[in-house]
């Protein structure tokens, strides 16, 4: 047998193999580092190009109610209200109504004096106790925010009556619905999600995947998700309508997803089970504080059409009767007065179906007044 040549590398494990492995590992690490730096630079560049108002409308906090109105914003008081500053504690001899709600209570599309809260305050002005109506509406709020806001801050106003204004989109998925705040809310509380199954199947396809540590805050992934957003497909619009008795009716309750109004006609739906739990907790807190809860149900504009077949208002009527709650439903009154323009007229293919006009706010105030007025003799 011949002698092996000196200095010839072994087939495995020789010095050259070890050097090559180290080189490959080093090159791989460099490539990974370069990729990470490139992605980080791209993320930073995309975030820098996002337009943000100099003074944002919302302030995201570590508070249970997630966010509130920015007191630095013109028209927002030091108490975070689209209203004046109210004395805390409540002055003796004052009857105080606290309005909780979303952009309807806030009054999108109308001036502050035209909101139903302020119209209601003027309606209730009479000899006797001073009546104050606190407008605590915040754009984008759901029933969860409203309940947590009352527990953390609303009860400080010592209201005699708490009006919680329900809009049909209050059961929308919060990660989609908290407009203007989604990028700053890394973790949506599980208790704020009305339907976990819908959240798991629908939100990821609209917002992109959730990453460890980042959640859905990556601007790169957000832009990629937008490129594949199913809402861009012309067929998406058909998901927002249904046929009943041969007629095509709108059923969408938000502008963010395809959740339909039908989920609110069934008291056994996940949305209703969640809503009962939230309102139950809110009611317990209000009554423990010596107040009374009133639920205001505001319709969507398309519900004012003659013959509209889906009526969550009937489910609310059954719920309020079962719970012995005062429930103010303004659908019939708005239908009767729709010629006065309860909602803004459509603009081309888009219609604001959520926010009543000043005329709509006046009607709501008229309907609420008997339910929240101070009792005679006070």
N, C-alpha and C positions, 0 to 999 in steps of 0.2 A: 504494500500500500504506500502510495506516495505521501510525502510530507506536505502539509498545508503551507501555502505561501505566507510568509510573515507580513503582518500589517494588513492582511486582507480582512475586511469587516465580516463579522458573522451575519448570517441571514436574518437573525432576530436578536433584538436587544443590544446591538452593537452601538458604539459611540455615535455613529452617524444617524442611526435611528433615533437615539435619544435627542440629539440636536434638532433633527427634523420635527419631532413631536413638540419640542419646546417652541420651535419657530411657528409651527402651525397654531399652537395654543395662543402664542403671543399675537399672531396676526388676527385670530378670531376675536381676541379681547379688544384689539384695536378697532376691528370692524364694528363690534358691538358698541364700543364707546363712541365711535364716529356716528353710528346710527342713532344712538341715544341723544347725542348732542344735536344732530340734525333735527330729530323730532322735537326736542326741547326748544330749539330755535324757531321751528315752524309753529309750535304751540304758542310761543311768546309773540311771534309776529301776528298770528291770527287773532289772539286776544287783544293786541294793540290796535288792530283795525276795527274791532267791534265798537260801534257807536254807543256811548254811555252818556246820559245827561249829566251835566255838571253837578246838579243837585238832584239825586235820584228821588223818585216818587216814594219808594218803599225803603224801609230800614230793616234789614235782616238782623235778628238778634239771637242770643242764646236763650230766649224766653220760650215758654211752652206754646205760645200762640204763633211762633215762627217769625212773624214780621209785622210791622205796623206802618202807619203813615209817618213820613219824615217831617219833624217839626221845623226843619230848616227850609222846607218847601213853602213858597208863598201860598197863603190861604190855609195853612195847617197850623193849629194852635200848639202851644207848648205842651199840651196834654196829648198831642198826636191825633187831634180831631179836626175834621172839616167843619169847625164850629168854634164858638167862643170858649173861653176858659170858665170852668164851673167851680164853685167853691167846694172844697173838701175839708172838713165834713159838711154835709148838707145843712144849710141854714134852717133853723126852726120854722115851722109853718110852711114849708115848701113841699109840694107834690112833684116828684121827679119821675120821668119816664126815660128809660135807657133803650135806645134802638141799636140792635146788633144786626149786621148784615154785610152784604158784599157791595158791588158797584151800584146796585139799585138803591140801597140805603145811602151810600156815599153821594149818589146823585150824578152819575155820568150823563152828560148832555144837558144838564140844567144848572142854573146858578145856585149857590148855597141857599138863598132865601126861598127857592122854589122846591127844595127837597120836601118829601112828605113829612119828614121830622119837623122841619121849621114851619111848614104850613099847619101841621097838627098843633104845634106850640101856640100859634096865633089863634087857632080854632078854640083852644081850651082856655084862652085868657078870659077871665070873668071875675066878678067880685068873689072874694074868698081866698083860699090858699094860693100862693104864687105857684104857677105851673111851669116847670122847665122840662124840655125834651132834649136829651143829649144824643146827638147824632154820632154814633161810634162806628158807622159803616166804613169798611176798608175794601178797596178794590181787590178782587180775587179771593176773598175769604170763602171758606166752606163752613159747614156747621161745626167742624172740628175747631177751626180757628176761633169762631165766635164763642164756643163753649169755653175754650182755654183762655180767651181774652177776658171773659166775665170772671173766671176763677182768679186770674192774676191781677186784673186792673178794674174791670167793670164794676165789681161790687163795691169798690171804693167810693163810687158816686152815690151809694145808698139809695138805689132806685126803689120806688114803690111798685112800679110795673116795668117788666123787661119785655120788649117786643123783639122777637127774632124773626127777621124777614127771610122767608124761604124763596129762593129762585130755583128753577128746575136744574140748573147746572151746579147746585150745591153738592150733588153726589158724584160729580165728575172726578176722574182720577186726579189727585192733587199734584202729582209730579208734572202733569200736563197743564193743569189749570192755574197753578200759581204763576200767572203771567208776570214776566219781568223779574221773577225771583228764582226761577228754577236753577240757574247756573250757580246761585249762591247758597242753595239748600242742598248740601251734600247727602244728607240722610233724612228721608221722609219718614216720620214716625209711623210704625205699623198701624197705630190706632187711627191715623188720619186717612187710611186707605179704605174706601167703602167696600170694594170687591177685590180681594187679593188675587183671585183667579184671572180676572180681567187685567189687573195690573201686570201680572206675570206674562200674559200672552200678548198684550197689546202695547204696553209702554216701550219695551225694548225695541220693537220693530219701528217705532216712531222716533225714539231718541237715541238709539244705538245701545251697545252693551254697557254694562256696569263693570268697572275695573276695580281691582283692589286698590285701596288708598285714594284713588281718584274719583271713584264713583262714576257719575256721568258728567264730570266737569271738564273732560277733555274737549277742547275746541276742535281739534282735528277730527275726532270721532263724531262730533256733532255735525260737522260739515259733510262727512261721508254719509252719515245717516240721512241728512237732508237730500243728498243726491238720489237716495233709494227710497225716499219718503213715499209711501203708497198714496198719500193724499194728493200727490201730483198727477196720479192716474185719472183720466176722465171717468173711469168706472167708479171711482170713489164716491162721487156725488150720489149715485144710485143707492148707496148704503145708507144715506141720510133720509130716505123716503120709504114709505110702505103703501101698499094698496089695500084699501078697505072698501068693500061694497063697490068695487070697480073704479074707485077714485084714488088718485095718487096724493098722499098726504105727507107733509114734512114731519119728521120724528126726531131730528137731532136736537140735543139740548146744549151742546157746546160747539165752539168753533175749532176745537183741538182734536176731537176723535169722533168715532161713530157710535158712541153710546146713545141709545134711544130713549125717548120719553116713556116707553112701555115698561121700563124697569121700575117706574114709580107708580104704576097702576096695580102692582101685585105686592100686598103687604108681606108676603113671604120671600121677596127677593133679597139678595145680599145687601142692596142699597137701603132697603127699608129696615132690615135688621140692624144695620149700622146706624141709621138715622134715629131709630127708637132708642138705641143705647146712648147716643150723644145727647139727644133731647132729654132723656131720663136723668142723666147726670146734671145737665144744666138746670132742669126743673128743681131737682133736689137742692141744689145750691141756692137758687133764687128763693125758694120757699124757706130754707133754713135762715136766710137773711131777712125774712119778713116781707118778701116781695111776692109778686104774682107774675107768671109767665103767660104771654100771649103770642101765638104763632100767626104770622101774616103770610099767606100764600099768594105769590104774585105769578100770574100766568105768563106764558110766552106769547108773543104777538100772533103767531099763527093759530093759537087756540081760540082767538076771537072770531074765526071764520065760522059761519053757520054750519052745523053738522059735524064739526071736528070730533072724531070718535074717541080719542084717548084722553081720559080725565083723571090725572093724579089727584085732583081736588076731591074726588069721591073717596079715595083712600085716606086722604087727610081728614075728611069729615068723619070717617069710621074710627080712625086713630084718636082724634080729639074727643069723640064721644066716649070711647072706651076708657080714655085716661082722664076724663072730666077736665079737659083743657079748653080754654077759649081759643077758637080758631077763626080767623077772619079771612074769608075767601072773596076776592074781588073780581073773579072771572065774569059772573053774570052782570055785574055793574059795568065792567069795561066793555062787554059785548053790547050792552044797551046804549053806551055812549061812544062807541067806536068811531062814529061820524065826526066826533070832536078831535080825533087824532090822539089816541092813547099811546101810540108808539110812533117813532119816526117813519116817514115813508121810505120804501126801498130805494136804494141808489144803484141803478143798473141791476147786476146779478147779485148784489149783496144787500141784506136787510138786517138791521139791528133789531133782533127779536126779543132782546133782554131788557132794554132800558126805557122805561116810560118817559113820555114827554112831560112838560110842566102840567099839562091837563091831566095826564095819568097820575102824577104825584098828588094833585089836588083831590082826585077821586079817592085815592088810597087814604089820604088824611081824613076825608069825610067818613070813610068806612071804619077807620080805626078809632075815631073820637069816642063813640059810645063805650068801647071796650076798655079804654084806658083813662077815662075821665075820673077825677077824684069823686068819691062818693058824696052824695048830698049830706050837708051838715058838717063837712070838714072846712 
